[in-house]
Amino acid sequence: MGVKENPGRTIEINGLKFTYPGIDGHPPPGSTPLIDDFYLTLHAGDRCLLVGSNGAGKTTILKILAGKHMVEPHMVCILGRSAFHDTTLTSSGDLSYLGGEWRRDVAFAGFEVPIQMVVSAEKMIHGIAGIDPERRAELIKVLDIDLSWRMHKASDGQRRRVQICMGLLKPFKVLLLDEITVDLDVLARADLLRFLRKECKQRGATIIYATHIFDGLEDWPSHIVYVAHGKLQIAMPMEEVKGISRLSLMRTVESWLRKERVEERRRKERSSRI
């Protein structure tokens, strides 16, 4: 694939540029890239927090890393392999992506209908073959899952716990999380973050976590990445962020977003005068 593995580097983004294609499979002529000139390198054990305003491009970046959108092989390397072109990354479980809700399209019912199968949590979780029983038991305990839950009667938060559990059953090397904890209560979220920290410290896993919820995250990430309008604004270790800002994590990110909003309003005002 024209990609060489760099020891210790688990995620490499090199000049990433991406525009959603038109009906002919190519970007419309003259279209502005959604993601442009993006560079990032993460290593084994890193826990990276991905932040930015709505529409900044966080989900698109995570999906590109997950191999869901095609880009040039050298632009995105996961474990030294092309994220899109090497399908063994996801089939092996080395690369795992968790985002959005369980939804499906149902004839005569509509699009994006929540998954509500008449099946127990036990059958879903135990239905995945080749899983370490100890790891499965630990995840069930961490997420406080009642195996008797029926998916068609479970709450959004209960369904989300089962979804997360199933997504983490295979020991991943790179994990991409997109707003995955929005339906979890405080205890479930705290226990999950503790488990993910352990995965990074003990197994050398790498995690990128995109979220707007900062409770309990003050000491969780090792790195923070701030993106605006599809472009990288800040990428640094949390220790450097704390050295620059005396504010809490939430207040620090808030200050970045407020500055971005002010600059955007000024840009629009200048454009309207022309």
Secondary structure by P-SEA (a helix, b strand, c coil): ccccccccccbbbcccccccccccccccccccccccbbbbbbcccbbbbbbbcccccaaaaaaaaaccccccccccccccccccccccccccccbbbbcccbbbbbccccccccccccccaaaaaaccccccaaaaaaaaaaaccccccccccccaaaaaaaaaaaaacccccbbbbccccccccaaaaaaaaaaaaaaaaacbbbbbbbccccccccccccbbbbbccccccccccaaaaaaaccccaaaaaaaaaaaaaaaaaaaaaaaaac
